[in-house]
């Protein structure tokens, strides 16, 4: 005679759920820590795009372009980038504005994440 044993349902234990939640929590924390840097980068991109649309920009001097950048960074409340971080070059009717910067974000304890951003525009006199 065969005696059947009751089936055991396999599932996650409490420790398994805690581990899963801890991993998920870490990635949510990382996302929330990195997000402000990316949002600020899009503000910086907006500053560059607005410069690109500025009429007669190639006739401006480098200090005048830097002043425009400074004003636009202030208006957009950009914290990690200053006007001096922008590299401005003028050569034969061509104006190039380049920005490259890093943001160091504390993640957990003594662990930091480094976000690197770079963008540029090139305006040619018409």
N, C-alpha and C positions, 0 to 999 in steps of 0.2 A: 504494500500500500504506500502510495506516495503522499507525502505531507508537503503541502506548499507553504513556503514561508512568505510572510507579507513583504511586499515590495518596498524598498527604501527609496525615497525620493532624494535624489542628489541635487544640491543647490549650493548657493554661496553661504559660507559661514559668516559669522559676525566679523571675524578677522579679515576675510576676503572682501566684505563690503567696506570695511574701514580702509583697507589698502586702496581699493578702487576710488573711494571718495577722496583720499589723500592725494592720489595722482591727479584726479580731476581738479581738485582744489589748487594744486600747484600750477597747472596750466591756466586756470582762470586767473590766478594771481599774476602770472607772467604776462598774460594778455592785458590785464588792467594796468600793469606797470609800464608796458611798452606802448600802449595806445596813445598817451599824450604826446610822445615824441613824434609819432607819425602824423597826428593831427596838426602839430606845429609845423612839420615839414610841408604839409599842404598849404599852410599859410605862407610859408617862404616861397613856395612855387607860385602862389598867387601874386606875391610881390614882384617876382621876376616876370610873370605874364603881364602884369599891369605896366611894368617898365617897357616891355616889348611893344605895347600899344601906345606908349607916350609919343605924341607927335614931335618930330625934330630931335629925337634923343641923341642922334649921332653928332649934333652940333653942340651938345652940352659938354662942359669940361668934366674931368673926372671928379673933382670935389662937388660939383653940382649934382652929378649922378649919385654920388655917395649920400648927399643930403636928401635926395628923393628917396633913396633906399631907407635911410634912417627914419624919415617921417612915416613911411609905409609900414615899417616894422613896429613903430610905436602905435600906430592906428590899429594894427592887427594883434597887439599885445603879445608879440613874440619875445620869449624870455631867453632862450639858449643861443640865439644868433644875434650878433651885432653888425652894424654897417661895416666895421673894419674887417669882418670875416669874408666879405665879398671881394673878389679879385676883379678889377676893372681894367680892361686894356683897350686902347684906341689905336687903330692903325689903318691909314688910308681909307677913311670913310666907313670903317667897320668898327663897331663897338661890341666887345664881348664882356659879359658879366657872368662870373662863375662863383658858386658858393660850395664849399665842402666843409662839413663839420661833423662832430661826434657828440653824442649825448650819453653820459654814463648814468645808468639807472640802478639803484640798489634793489635787489630782488629779495634776498633772504639772508639775514645775518651779514657775513662778509662776502657774499656772492653778488657780483654786479653784472649787469648786461650792458653791452656797448652797442648803440645804434649809430650807424654811419650813414650820412646823407650827402648827396651830391646832385647838383643841377646847374644848368647854364643856359644862357640865351645869347644869340648873336643877332645884332641889328645892323643892317646894311643901309647906307644912305641911298635914297632914291633919286 
